[in-house]
Amino acid sequence: MTTALCRVSSNRMFSGNHQRFSHHSNVNHCQMTFAIYQPALASEQALPVLYWLSGLTCNDENFSTKAGAQRVADELGMILVMPDTSPRGDDVPDDIHGAYDFGLGAGFYVNASAPQYQNHYQMYDYVTKELPAIIAENFNVTDKKSISGHSMGGHGALICAIKNPGMYQSVSAFAPITNPMNCPWGQKALAGYLGDNQESWWQWDSCELINSLASDDPFLALPLKVTQGLSDDFLNEQLKPQALIEACEGKGKVLDYTAAEGFDHSYFFISTFIEDHLRFHRKYL
Ligand SMILES: N[C@@H](CCC(=O)N[C@@H](CSC=O)C(=O)NCC(=O)O)C(=O)O
């Protein structure tokens, strides 16, 4: 079924255009907005896509305006697609206290099964199925795609890659929440979106998913890069990079891990390392 796109804005940027579109989402049952950066080269040939998943409190504009990714994407001939982090709208339920770490701006890229959230919070299906189909239908893209993200979105990128062998050429993350079953942000999100019965939680936890992989799982050969600031205020309580390192080691998975001295959790950190990540992905796209 064709999805009607409504152009929200269009700005010339480097050789190409940074644009925002809204559309009805059939999986989230609401209007969604995404951003896309297309180098001018996209008018001559199909280009590969890097999907970027942002973190808590973000919409499509944080990465677009703060990371400085478009200049490098332009040089490398890559399209960037930047979805929102949750469903939106007056009838979309939020955190009951309006907290920043659940509900609006905090969809965690899972498919909710809890009755009060399952109608709208299907962000995993949105970023892995509905949005890629919309992009393929409306833009000049190849079938090559990679995925990256920050914090909640870094974890989102990891689970999308682990759960979809063959879909992505590479995956990377900035300061990802690695083990949501074992940190306050993750426990709150999984309890809220999936319910208190923890039996299904592991299916949305990157470390647990890696632990469950067979020795010949294609994810174990997928290029994976993670950069973590060592002055990140969330490092020990929420992010726990060691859990991911150990999960990868347990499966003999190569992880290109950089511990960046002095960097925090902000977009100052992301903007410093985004070029490294885009060049990393371009090698595989
Ligand atoms: N209370 C803080 C925490 C929110 C925060 O730091 N959000 C990060 C992502 S954290 C994990 O998913 C973020 O990207 N913020 C947006 C930005 O533009 O920096 C707060 O409300 O700031």
The ligand as an ORCA input file, in Angstrom:
! r2SCAN-3c Opt
* xyz 0 1
  N      17.557     14.468     31.715
  C      18.383     14.581     30.593
  C      18.554     13.218     29.961
  C      18.195     13.116     28.532
  C      19.389     12.889     27.630
  O      20.538     13.003     27.998
  N      19.043     12.538     26.405
  C      20.061     12.227     25.436
  C      19.922     10.796     25.077
  S      20.016      9.795     26.553
  C      19.655      8.205     26.090
  O      18.882      7.832     25.321
  C      19.901     13.135     24.233
  O      20.246     12.775     23.141
  N      19.385     14.343     24.477
  C      19.062     15.289     23.424
  C      20.135     16.276     23.071
  O      19.913     17.024     22.092
  O      21.191     16.328     23.729
  C      17.836     15.666     29.718
  O      16.612     15.847     29.688
  O      18.631     16.353     29.050
*
